[in-house]
Amino acid sequence: MALKDISAFKASNTVMVQGCTSDAGKSVMVAGLCRLLARQQHKVAPFKPQNMALNSAVTPDGGEIGRAQALQAIAAGVELSTDFNPILLKPSSDKSSQVIIHGKALDTMNAVTYHDYKKVAMQAVLSSHTRLRSQYDKIVVEGAGSPAEINLRKGDVANMGFAEAVDCPVVLIADIDRGGVFAHLVGTLELLSQSEQDRVVGFIINRFRGDIKLLEPGLEWLEKRTNKPVLGVIPYLKNLFLDAEDAINIEQEYSPSALTVVVPVLPRISNHTDFDALRLHPEINLKFVSVEEADRTGDLIILPGSKNVIHDLNTLMLNGWHRTLNKHIRYGGKVLGICGGYQMLGQSISDPTGIENNGKAQHCDGFGLIDITTELQASKELRNVSAVFEHNDFKSAPNSTSNPITISGYEIHCGQSTLGSQAIPLLRLNNGNIDGCLSDDGQVMGTYLHGLFDTPAACNELLRWAGVSNESAISLEDVREQQIERLADCLEQHLRPDFLAQLSQPSQLSHLSKTNADPTAPSATATLHKKEAT
């Protein structure tokens, strides 16, 4: 198959990956390209102008960015920076989101208000990009959703609005596993303006299964119809494990002999990446269940973080989770709360200034399983921390001064919790403060620390408390690194060599013109698909 050339792709220090849909593979593609460029000794930065997600990470300077950009920074081998994701939107309801600019929470806005705010947001985006251009020789940008959302085109900062502003080439990616891949690509392209269409230098088809020969007629049609090259067909990578941007991955093999961990999927669940290490654990069956799910049986119930803790607590109460938790404890089960889940386990939560309720004060009783009270406050705690177990009688995890077990994690919360007289402190942070608590019967614990299970030694201790006797926790860091390498190897194998060569060329920003067919281009199917990935 004669493929179109990529002469329109002039070497640029910024290249953008946009998708026909959400979950088309943009985040993963950017991570893989960052690793490929880092392998070639480029100083490369990931960038996402605007991200809407409830999974976030804390930067070294105490800012907050999307979890996907943290993963991409790891792939690039660079320290996290708030400039990698200058605008983060964290939905607190179906109609409003907390707006985080350069790592700091600004305000909660509804969709209409934020739409009017986009001019200011664009300035924040461009200032971050300008700083990155002065520090890095390559920037790989991730778009958001689709560039063809007609109702969102005016004032766009996330897709073509940004690409036009900085004059960068765009690669369009679509997921063939969903079906309708050619309609996705052609339809998206048709809905763009002429200058935006000219900016698209080619297509990547993601998650392909089967015999590539059956796809080739479609590729030929696509290139002829659009006059754009197919830059690669990426095979479906089974069991690819990478930090999720927002969607919950519930895939796991079930073992009847393993300990079952139940996590209710709250309406505003946040940082569910806390449970990635458990999903990969050979002795754990991890069950994400809806709050309405009748089957809540398990050995350990974990209440996760929440962006709207009082709303989510009330939702759990209305669905009988107070009865579930009390019965679970009576039968010897263990309960853990993380961040918002920790607050829910306490005696009460107050929101005197309406942080989560559009300025209207609110108060509610908690589950009453640990002796803490919580007050929500406007200032947000954002920090990376380490800790050791504070209480020497903590089941199976004494804090031995000769061999203390360190937990590494991070805090992202607005509430401040006060321990009552019956609360047993759980952790001592590296700054000397106490975090979390343990119930007097040892069956319930809570903490503000996200990433609680990511450190194998700490994970083993916590799971011994829950009922896992052997030390079989995995290193999430090692798994992540292995998967990034696997992804980069796959992209190197299945993306066109001339496209990869152009990516690695010295930077030279210039306006893009329409891609023209090269009738003398040699057959290059083999360069797209050297072999099926396993």
Residue pairs with C-beta under 8 A, 6 or more apart in sequence:
1 216
1 219
1 220
1 523
1 524
1 525
2 519
2 521
2 522
2 523
2 524
3 223
3 229
3 230
3 496
3 521
3 523
3 524
3 525
3 528
4 202
4 223
4 227
4 228
4 229
4 230
4 515
4 517
4 518
4 521
5 229
5 498
5 515
5 516
5 517
5 518
5 521
6 201
6 202
6 229
6 231
6 496
6 498
6 499
6 502
6 515
7 515
7 516
7 518
8 169
8 198
8 201
8 512
8 513
8 514
8 515
8 516
9 169
9 201
9 202
9 499
9 502
9 512
10 169
10 508
10 509
10 510
10 512
11 502
11 505
11 506
11 507
11 508
12 168
12 169
12 507
12 508
12 509
12 510
13 133
13 136
13 137
13 138
13 139
13 507
13 509
14 47
14 129
14 133
14 138
14 139
14 140
14 141
14 166
14 168
14 509
15 33
15 138
15 139
15 140
15 141
15 168
15 169
15 170
15 171
15 503
16 140
16 141
16 142
16 143
16 162
16 163
16 168
16 169
16 170
16 171
17 26
17 29
17 30
17 33
17 140
17 141
17 142
17 143
17 170
17 171
17 173
17 204
18 26
18 143
18 146
18 147
18 159
18 160
18 163
18 170
18 171
18 172
18 173
19 25
19 26
19 143
19 145
19 146
19 172
19 173
19 174
19 175
20 146
20 148
20 172
20 173
20 174
20 175
20 184
20 185
20 187
20 188
21 145
21 146
21 174
21 175
21 178
21 184
22 145
22 146
23 175
23 247
24 173
24 174
24 175
24 184
24 206
25 173
25 175
25 204
25 206
25 207
25 234
26 142
26 143
26 173
27 68
27 71
27 72
27 142
27 242
27 245
28 240
28 242
28 487
29 142
29 171
29 173
29 204
29 206
29 234
29 491
30 46
30 48
30 68
30 72
30 140
30 141
30 142
31 46
31 68
31 71
31 72
31 75
31 242
31 484
31 487
32 75
32 484
32 487
32 488
32 490
32 491
33 140
33 491
33 503
34 44
34 46
34 72
34 73
34 75
34 76
34 140
35 75
35 76
35 484
35 485
35 487
35 488
36 488
36 491
36 492
36 500
36 503
37 44
37 76
37 138
37 140
37 503
37 504
38 44
38 75
38 76
38 77
39 488
40 504
42 137
42 138
42 504
43 78
43 135
43 136
43 137
43 138
44 76
44 78
44 136
44 137
44 138
44 139
44 140
45 73
45 76
45 78
45 81
45 83
45 84
45 132
45 135
45 136
45 138
45 139
45 140
46 69
46 72
46 73
46 75
46 76
46 84
46 139
46 140
46 141
46 142
47 69
47 83
47 84
47 85
47 128
47 129
47 132
47 139
47 140
47 141
47 142
48 66
48 68
48 69
48 84
48 85
48 141
48 142
48 143
48 144
49 86
49 87
49 125
49 129
49 141
49 144
49 157
49 158
49 162
50 86
50 87
50 88
50 89
50 121
50 125
50 144
50 157
50 158
51 65
51 66
51 68
51 69
51 85
51 87
51 88
51 89
51 144
51 245
52 88
52 89
52 90
52 91
52 97
52 144
52 246
53 66
53 67
53 68
53 88
53 89
53 90
53 245
53 246
54 90
54 91
54 246
54 268
54 269
54 270
54 271
54 307
55 66
55 67
55 68
55 243
55 244
55 245
55 246
55 270
55 271
55 272
55 273
56 64
56 65
56 66
56 67
56 88
56 90
56 270
56 271
56 412
57 64
57 65
57 66
57 67
57 69
57 70
57 80
57 410
58 64
58 80
58 382
58 383
58 384
58 410
58 411
58 412
59 65
59 80
59 81
59 82
59 103
60 79
60 80
60 384
61 82
61 103
62 103
62 382
62 383
63 81
63 82
63 102
63 103
63 104
63 382
64 82
64 88
64 100
64 103
64 104
64 105
64 380
64 382
64 412
65 80
65 81
65 82
65 84
65 85
65 88
65 103
66 85
66 88
66 245
67 243
67 244
67 245
67 271
67 273
68 142
68 243
68 245
69 80
69 84
69 85
69 142
70 80
70 243
71 242
71 243
71 480
72 84
72 140
72 142
73 79
73 80
73 81
73 84
74 480
74 481
74 484
75 484
75 488
76 140
78 136
82 102
82 103
82 128
83 102
83 128
83 129
83 131
83 132
84 128
84 132
86 101
86 102
86 124
86 125
86 127
86 128
87 99
87 100
87 101
87 121
87 124
87 125
87 157
88 100
88 103
89 97
89 98
89 99
89 100
89 114
90 97
90 98
90 100
90 270
90 307
91 97
91 268
91 307
92 98
92 108
92 268
92 307
92 308
92 356
93 268
93 308
93 311
95 110
95 111
96 108
96 109
96 110
96 111
96 358
97 108
97 109
97 114
98 105
98 107
98 108
98 307
99 105
99 106
99 107
99 108
99 109
99 114
99 117
100 106
101 121
101 124
102 124
102 128
103 382
105 380
108 358
109 117
114 121
115 154
115 155
118 155
118 156
118 157
119 155
121 157
122 155
122 157
122 161
122 162
122 165
125 157
125 162
126 165
126 166
129 139
129 162
129 166
132 139
133 139
137 506
137 507
138 503
138 507
141 162
141 163
141 168
143 158
143 159
143 170
144 158
144 159
145 152
145 158
145 159
146 159
146 188
147 156
147 159
147 160
147 170
147 188
147 192
147 196
148 187
148 188
148 191
148 192
150 191
153 160
153 161
155 161
156 162
160 170
160 192
160 193
160 196
160 199
163 170
163 196
163 199
164 195
164 196
164 199
167 509
167 510
167 511
168 199
168 509
169 199
169 200
169 201
169 512
170 196
170 199
170 200
170 201
171 200
171 201
171 202
171 203
171 204
171 231
172 185
172 188
172 189
172 200
172 202
172 203
172 204
173 203
173 204
173 205
173 206
174 181
174 184
174 185
174 188
174 203
174 204
174 205
174 206
175 181
175 184
175 206
175 207
176 205
176 206
176 207
176 208
176 215
176 233
177 206
177 207
177 208
177 209
177 236
178 184
181 205
181 218
182 218
182 221
182 222
185 203
185 205
185 222
185 226
186 222
186 225
186 226
189 197
189 200
189 226
189 228
192 200
197 514
198 512
198 513
198 514
199 512
200 228
201 228
201 229
201 231
201 512
201 515
202 228
202 229
202 230
202 231
202 499
202 515
203 222
203 226
203 228
203 229
203 230
203 231
204 230
204 231
204 232
204 233
204 234
204 495
205 215
205 219
205 230
205 232
205 233
205 234
206 234
207 234
207 235
207 236
207 237
208 215
208 233
208 234
208 235
208 236
209 235
209 236
212 233
212 525
212 528
212 529
215 233
216 525
219 230
219 233
222 228
222 230
223 229
223 230
223 517
227 514
227 515
227 516
227 517
228 515
229 496
229 515
230 528
231 495
231 496
231 499
232 491
232 494
232 495
232 496
232 499
232 528
233 494
233 528
233 529
234 490
234 491
234 494
234 495
235 490
235 494
235 529
235 532
235 533
236 533
237 486
237 487
237 490
237 533
239 251
240 483
240 486
240 487
241 276
241 280
241 479
241 480
241 483
242 480
242 483
242 484
242 487
243 273
243 276
243 480
244 272
244 273
248 265
248 269
248 272
248 288
249 279
250 288
252 279
252 285
252 286
254 285
255 282
255 283
255 285
258 282
258 283
258 284
258 285
259 283
259 284
259 285
259 299
259 300
259 463
259 466
259 467
259 468
260 284
260 285
260 287
260 297
260 298
260 299
260 300
261 275
261 278
261 284
261 285
261 286
261 287
261 298
261 299
261 300
261 301
261 302
261 466
262 287
262 289
262 296
262 297
262 298
262 300
262 301
262 302
263 272
263 275
263 286
263 287
263 288
263 289
263 301
263 302
263 303
263 304
264 288
264 289
264 290
264 291
264 293
264 296
264 301
264 303
264 304
264 316
264 321
265 272
265 288
265 289
265 290
265 291
266 291
266 304
266 306
266 312
266 315
266 316
266 340
267 291
267 308
267 311
267 312
267 315
268 306
268 307
268 308
268 311
268 312
269 304
269 305
269 306
269 312
270 304
270 305
270 306
270 307
270 339
270 340
270 412
271 304
271 305
271 338
271 339
271 412
271 450
272 288
272 304
272 305
274 304
274 305
274 338
274 450
274 451
274 452
274 453
275 286
275 288
275 302
275 304
275 453
276 454
276 476
277 453
277 454
277 459
277 473
277 474
277 476
278 284
278 286
278 453
279 286
280 474
280 476
280 479
281 459
281 463
281 472
281 473
281 474
282 472
282 474
283 463
283 468
283 470
283 472
284 463
284 468
285 298
287 298
289 295
289 296
291 315
291 316
291 319
291 321
292 319
296 321
296 324
296 328
298 328
298 333
299 333
299 334
299 466
299 467
300 333
300 334
300 335
300 336
300 466
300 467
301 324
301 325
301 328
301 333
301 334
301 335
301 336
302 335
302 336
302 337
302 338
302 341
303 316
303 335
303 336
303 337
303 338
303 340
303 341
303 342
303 344
303 345
304 338
304 339
304 340
304 341
305 338
305 339
305 340
305 341
305 412
305 413
305 450
306 312
306 313
306 339
306 340
306 341
306 344
307 340
308 356
309 340
309 343
309 344
309 349
309 356
309 376
309 415
310 349
310 351
310 356
310 357
310 362
310 364
310 376
311 356
312 340
312 344
313 343
313 344
313 349
313 364
313 366
314 364
316 322
316 344
321 367
322 367
325 335
325 367
325 369
328 335
329 335
329 369
329 443
329 444
332 443
333 443
334 443
334 444
334 465
334 466
334 467
335 345
335 369
335 443
335 444
335 445
336 444
336 445
336 446
336 462
336 466
337 343
337 344
337 345
337 370
337 444
337 445
337 446
337 447
338 446
338 447
338 448
338 449
338 450
338 452
339 411
339 412
339 413
339 447
339 448
339 449
339 450
340 413
340 415
341 446
342 372
342 417
342 436
342 446
342 447
342 448
343 349
343 366
343 372
343 374
343 415
343 417
343 446
344 366
344 367
345 366
345 367
345 369
345 370
345 372
345 444
345 446
346 366
346 367
346 368
346 369
346 370
346 371
346 372
346 373
346 374
346 417
346 446
347 365
347 366
347 368
347 371
347 372
347 373
347 420
348 363
348 364
348 365
348 366
348 373
348 374
349 363
349 364
349 366
349 373
349 374
349 375
349 376
349 415
350 361
350 362
350 363
350 373
350 374
350 375
350 376
351 357
351 361
351 362
351 363
351 375
351 376
352 361
352 363
352 375
352 376
353 359
353 361
353 376
353 377
353 378
354 360
354 361
354 362
355 376
355 377
355 378
355 414
356 362
356 376
366 374
369 439
369 444
370 423
370 437
370 438
370 439
370 444
370 445
370 446
371 419
371 420
371 421
371 422
371 423
371 437
371 439
372 417
372 418
372 419
372 420
372 423
372 437
372 446
373 417
373 418
373 420
374 415
374 416
374 417
374 418
375 415
375 416
375 418
376 414
376 415
377 414
377 415
377 416
378 414
379 414
380 412
380 413
380 414
381 411
381 412
381 413
381 414
381 448
382 411
382 412
383 410
383 411
384 408
384 409
384 410
385 408
385 409
385 410
385 411
385 429
385 430
385 431
385 435
385 449
386 406
386 407
386 408
386 409
386 429
386 430
387 406
387 407
387 409
387 427
387 428
387 429
387 430
387 435
387 449
388 399
388 404
388 405
388 406
388 407
388 427
388 428
389 397
389 398
389 399
389 404
389 405
389 407
389 426
389 427
389 428
389 461
390 399
390 425
390 426
390 427
390 428
390 434
391 399
391 424
391 425
391 426
391 438
392 398
392 399
394 426
394 438
394 442
394 465
395 442
395 464
395 465
396 461
396 464
396 465
397 405
397 461
397 462
397 464
397 465
399 405
399 428
405 457
405 458
405 461
406 455
406 457
406 458
407 427
407 449
407 452
407 455
407 458
408 451
408 454
408 455
408 458
409 449
409 450
409 451
409 452
409 454
410 449
410 450
410 451
411 448
411 449
411 450
412 450
413 448
417 448
419 425
419 434
419 437
422 440
423 437
423 438
424 437
424 438
424 439
424 440
425 434
425 435
425 436
425 437
425 438
426 434
426 435
426 436
426 437
426 438
426 445
426 446
426 447
427 434
427 435
427 436
427 447
427 449
428 434
428 435
429 435
435 447
435 448
435 449
436 445
436 446
436 447
436 448
436 449
437 445
437 446
438 444
438 445
439 445
442 465
445 465
452 458
452 459
452 462
453 459
453 462
453 473
453 476
454 476
454 477
456 471
456 473
456 474
456 475
457 473
459 473
460 468
460 471
460 472
460 473
463 473
490 533
492 500
493 530
493 531
493 533
494 528
494 529
494 530
494 533
495 528
496 524
496 527
496 528
497 527
